[in-house]
Amino acid sequence: MPTGVVLYCYIAAGGAVGACLRYFLSGQIDSWFGKALPFGTLGVNILGSFSLALLYGLIERYELAESPYRALIGVGLLGALTTFSTFSIETLALLENGLWMKAAANIMLNVAVCLLAGWLAIAIMKG
């Protein structure tokens, strides 16, 4: 696994691609399904969650933990595409370990507190 500046270069490269991909895919999905709901965001969140779980499965199956793929694709590309993928994989890990209450708390806190934080920021900006 690369370290130091090289590691951050892998993350940055993946992040640049992921951010552009998010913008493109979100716009495409919204153009296909309309904007009655934020389908673009939902679509990239679903794609990111699926892709991150698949990547981690491949890393575990083929013992690639020390490869740069985790930083480049998992942290960089998919992290920029959607942080929801990280939330999903962390919640699934809690569930797989039988920590149902912690998983439920993670879901509730992420959804409720993030919505509250967004509402608070909007309220502050409206003055």
Secondary structure, DSSP 8 states (H G I E B T S, - for coil): ---HHHHHHHHHHHHHHHHHHHHHHHHHHHHHH-SSS-HHHHHHHHHHHHHHHHHHHHHHHTT-TTSTHIIIIIIIIHHHH-THHHHHHHHHHHHHTT-HHHHHHHHHHHHHHHHHHHHHHHHHHH-
